[in-house]
Amino acid sequence: MSRFAAFQHSNFRRYFAGQVVSSVGSWLQAFAVTWLVLDTTGRSDRLGVAIALQFLPLLLLGAPAGVLADRVDNRRLLIVTSVLSAVVALLFGVIVSSGAPSLGVIYGLTFVSGLILAVERPAMQALLLQLVGRETLPSAVAANSTIVSVSRLVGPALGGAMIAVTGIASCFYANAISYVAVVVALARIRRLIPRPLTRRSGGGIRAAVTYVRHRPEVRRPLVVMAVIGLVVLNFPTTFPSMVRFGFDLGPGAVGAAMSVSAIGSILGGIYAAGITPDPRRTLPLVLAAFAAVLVALALAPTYLAFVLLSVPLGFVSACFQTVDAVAVQQATEPAMQGRVMALHQMAWFGSTPIGALAMGAVIQATSARVPFGLGAMAALACAVAVTCAVRDGDDTTNDPKVARRGGTTPATAPA
């Protein structure tokens, strides 16, 4: 399969273009909030609270949002969430322009953004299947991951420059304007690949939980994502804290470090787009590589070494996210995509509130290097656990009654 197979679909090209612009704007806003909290309070644990509030709704509302994604037109739903996000960004900009906002106001608007994100994420994941079909889904998932990587390359660096030149409020205004691109792109999408919608009597999130519980090939990557999301994928907290407190540098250095890491993420996304991962073998290898890079980051002696090591970190992080997401989606029936991917998003972003609070507290109590060491231990433990589960024949335990319990027929496990 070509690494760029997804781009053969005109609908995906439109979606991709809109999401790139919007995602850059989202990273501008995320960087602005990060620096606003750090500069105002000088505390990493306060930043951890802000990150937690942004992703807490995914933990609380991810399940019903997944049910919603299986019952409605996701293209229209994403248009609505994009408009609401633009309104919140505009409000953020107006408040910041009027003076230094209180920490409570920052927390409140961040939480509202998280509420919208909780509805948006499962819908975005479910829409990918309708844009390209199951055969080219790995290419679409990897390309979608690359969107985040590209925007992370541009967003923080641009944000650091904008804060220095035009002020922090400009980041929020730019994000509000960026949603015009995604609304236009979604409005131009036509003739989606049909996907059966679930009736209200067709089972909710309980059906998805039952479905996952009886399917090890779906359950395993979900559990791994929850662990890695909790301990490892807290870079919005750990990266700025390391640069600000570990190396005593300013917003430009923070933006540069986060942007350079995105170079590796882009390369990782391109590489992952051209492979058909086998979760039984590829996932442990990626996790082991993740652990090795995290150890090196924890021991980085200088800011330059830290920035250079962020490139391989971005590479293995993008590979892991793509392999894990593809493993879940390819093993899940189309009628269950919204709900199961909601569980995946809950495992990923829903674990972030706890992880952000925990890592922020760890940094405050010890040093900014410790979270990277803890992440290495978690990644290595997951690699060993997956290897042992496959060796013990975990995939042979599928319950044939899952179709009746989960509300759909069993999917064929990926090769």
N, C-alpha and C positions, 0 to 999 in steps of 0.2 A: 504494500500500500504506500502511495506517495505521501511524503510528509505534509504536503499542501492539498491533499485530496478534498478537504472540506471547502476549499475556496473555489472548487468547481461549481458549487451551488451559489446562485446569485443571492438567495435569501441570506446565506451565511455571510457573504461579502458585505451586504448592507448592515447586518447585525454587527459584524466585526468593526467596521468603520465607525459606527455610532458609539460602540462600547469603548473603543480606544480613546476617543475624545472625552467621553464622560468619565472614564476611569482616571485619566490624568487630572481632571478636575477634582475627583474624589480624593486623590492623593494630595493635591494641593490643600484641600480642607483638612485632611487628617494630619498633615504636617503642621499646619497652622495651629490646630488644637494642641498638638504635642508641644510645640514651642511655647504657646500661650500658657500652658499649665506649668511647664518647667521654669519658664522665665518668671512667672508670677509667684510660684511657691518654692522653687528650688528643691523640690522633694520628688524622688522617683515613685514613692508609694502613692502620691496624689495623682501622678500620671497613670499608675496602675488602676486607680479608681475610674479615671476617665475612659480608659480602654475597656474596662470591665462593663461600664454603663453602655458603651457602644454595642457590645456583643451580648449583653445579658438577655435582651429580647429574643435573640436566636435560640437561647436555651429554654426560655419560657414559652415562646410562641412558635418555635420551629415546627412542632408537630402539627398544630392546626393549620399553619401556613402550607404545609405539605399536602394536607387534605384539600385545601382550597386550590392548590396548583393542579390537582387531579380532577377538579370539578369545573374549572372555568377556562376560558381562552387566555392562555398565558401571555400572548402578545399584547392583548388589551390590558391585562393586569399590570404588565411592565410599563406601559405608557402612563398609567395612573400613578404608580410608585415613582416614576421619574419626575413627573410634575410635582408631586409632594416633596420630593427631595430638593428640587430647585427652590421651592418656597422656603424650606428650612434653611438652605444655604444663604438665601437672600436675607432672611431674618437675622441669621448669625452675623452677616456682614454689616447690617444696619446697626445692630447692638454694639459690635466692636468699634464701629466708626464713631459712635456717640460717646465713647470713653472706655476705660478699662472695665470689662464686665467682671462681676463677682464669680467666684468659683462655682457657686450654686447655679448661676445662669449657664455657665459652660457645661456643667454636668447635665442640666435639664435639656438643653438643645442636643447634646450628644446622645442622650437617651432616646429622644424623639427620632433622631436619625437612625438609631438602632432598631426602633420599632418598624420603620419603613424597610430597613435592610432585612429584617426577619421575614417579611412577606416576599421580598424581591428575590432572595437567593434560591429557594426551591423552584420558583417559577423560571428563573434563568437556566437552571440545570435541566429542568424538564423540557424547556424549549429547544435545547440543543438537538435532542433526538428528532424533533419535528423539522428542524432546519436541514439536517444532512442524512438522516436515517441511521440504522444500526451499524451498517458496514463501515462507514467512514466516521463513526462516533469517536474513536480514539484520536483521530486528527483534529476533530472539532474541540474535544476536551483539552488537548494540548495547546491548540491555538487560543482557546479561551483563557488558559493559564498564562499564555504569553502576553495577552492583553494586560493582565495585572503586572507582569514583569516589565513591559515597555513603559507603562504608566508610572511604575515605581522608579524606573530609570530617569524619567523626565520630571515627574511631580515634585519629589523632595528637592532636587537641585533647583528647579524653577521656583519652588516655594521659598527656599533660602534667599534667592536673589530678589524675589518680589517683596519679601519682608524687609530686606535692607533698603530697597529703592522706593517702593510704592506703599509700604505699610502692610500690616497683617490682614487688614480687612479686605484688601484686594484679592487675596486667595479665596475668600468665601464668595465674592462677587463673580470671580472667574469660574468657580465650580457651578454656581447657579446658571450661568450662561451655557456651560458645557452640556447641560441636559437637553438643550434644544437639538443637538446632534443626534442623541439617542432616540428622542421622540420622533424626529423625522425619519430616521432609519427604520424604526419599528413600524411606523405608519406605511412605509413603502413595501414591507414584506407581504408577499402574496403566495397563495397555494401551499400552505404548510403540509407536510406529510401527516396524514390522519393519525390521530392517537385517540383510543377509546377513553371517554370521560366517565368517571365514576359517578353513579347516581347516589343520592343521599342515603339510600338503603344499601349501598354497595360496600359498606365497611369503611371505617375511618382509620385513625392512626393505630388503633389496637390491632387491626388486620395486618398493618405493615410490621408491627413489632412481632406478631406471630409468624409472619412470613420470614423475617430476618432470623428469628430464633431457630427455625428449622432448616436454615440454609447456611452452613458453615462458610461457603465461598463468598457470601454476602456479609455475614456476621464478622468474620475475621478482619477484613480491612476497615470495617466500622470501628471495631475496638482499637485497632492500631491507630486510626486517625484520632480517636478520643485521647489516647495516651500522649501521642506526639503533639496534638493541639494544646493539651494541658501543660506540658513541660517544655516543649521545644519551640513551637510556633508563636512565641511571644515577642517577636522582633520589634513591633512598634513600641514595646516597653524596654527591651534589653539593649537594642542598638543605640537609641538616643541617650540612655543612661550611661552606657559604656563610654561614648564619646564625650558626654557632658561631664561626668564625674570621674571616669577612669583616666581620661586624657586631658580634661579641663579645657575643652574647646567649645566654640560657639555654634550658632545655627547653620552657618555655611558648611562647617565640618560635618555636622550631623546629616545635612542633606546630601553631601558628597558621599558619605559612607553608605547611606541607604540607596543612593542612585547607582553606585558602582556595583553593589550586590545584585542589582537588577540585570546587569550585563550577563552574569552567570545564569540568572533565571531565564533570560531570553534564549541563551544557548541550550539550556536544559530543556526548555519547552520545545525548541526546534528538534532537538535530538529525540525526545520522547514521542513527538508527533509521527516519527517514521518507524517506530517499532510497535510490535504487537506484544505487549507485556504478558508474561505468565506470572500471576500473583504468587504462585508457589515458589518461584525461583527469583524473579526480578525484585519483588518487594523486600525480601531479606537482604539482598545485595545493596539495594539503595539505602536501606536503614543502616547497614554497617558503614557505608561511605559517609552517611550523615553523621554518625557518631565520631568518625575520625576527624572530620572537618571541625566539628564543635569543640573537640579537645584542642585542636590547633588554635582556634579563636580564643579559647579560655587562657591560653598561654602566650598570646600575642604580646611581644614586648613593647611595640610602638604603635602609634596611630597608623602609620604607613603599612606596617605588617597586617594590622587588623583590616584595613581597607582592601589590601590585596587578597587576603584570605576570604573576604566576603564574596569574591567571585565564585570559587568552588562551592561555597555555601549556597549561593543562589542556584547553582547548577543542580546540586543534589536535592535541594528543597523543591525545585520545579519538577524534577523527575519523580520524587516521592509523591507529590500532590497529584500528578497526572496518573501515575501507575495505580494509586489507591482509588482515585475517582473512576477510572476505567474499569477496574476490577469490580466495583460495586455496580456500575451502570450496565455492563455487559452481562452480568449475572441476574439482572432484574427485568421482569416482564414490563412491557410498555405501560400497561394499565396501573402499575405500581410505581412508576418512575418518580412522580411528584412526591409521594409519601416516603419512599425509601431514600431519595436524595435529600429530603428534609431531615431525615435521621442522620445522613452523612454530614449535612451542614451543621446540625446540632452537635455532632461529634467533633467537628472541626472548629467552627466559630463559637459554638455553645460552650466549649471547654475554655475558651479564651477569657471570659470574665474571671473564672477561678484562677487560671494561670497568670493573668495579668496582676491580680491582687497578690497572689503568692510570690511571683517573681519580683514585684515591686517591693514587697516586704523583705524578701531575701536580700535584695540589693541594699536596702536601707540598713539592714542589720549586719551585713557582711561586706561584700564588694560587688561591683558590676560584673566580675568575671565568673562568679559562682554559678549563675543560671546556665551558662554555656556548658559547664562541667556536668551539671545535673541533666541537661538535655542530652549530652553524649551517653550518659548511663541509661537514660530512658530509651533512646534509639537502639542501643545495643541489646537491651533486654527484649525489645519488641522483635528484633531480628532473630534472636535465639528462640523466642516463643513461637513465631511463625514457622520457623524451620522444624521445630519439634512437633508442632501440630500437624504439619504436612507429612512428616515421617511416620507419625502414628496413625495416618489414614483418616484424618478428621473429615475429609470431604466425602467419605463413604457413609456418613451418618444421616443423610437427608431423609426426612420423613415424607413418605409418599402422600400423606394426608395434608400436606402443607397447602395444596391447591384449594382444598375445601375450607381449611381454617383461615388461609390468608386472602381468599377472595379472588384467586387467579390461578392459572396453571403454572407448573414449575418451568423455569427457564433453563436452557442448556448452559452449563457452566462453560466459561471461556477456556479455550485450549491452552 
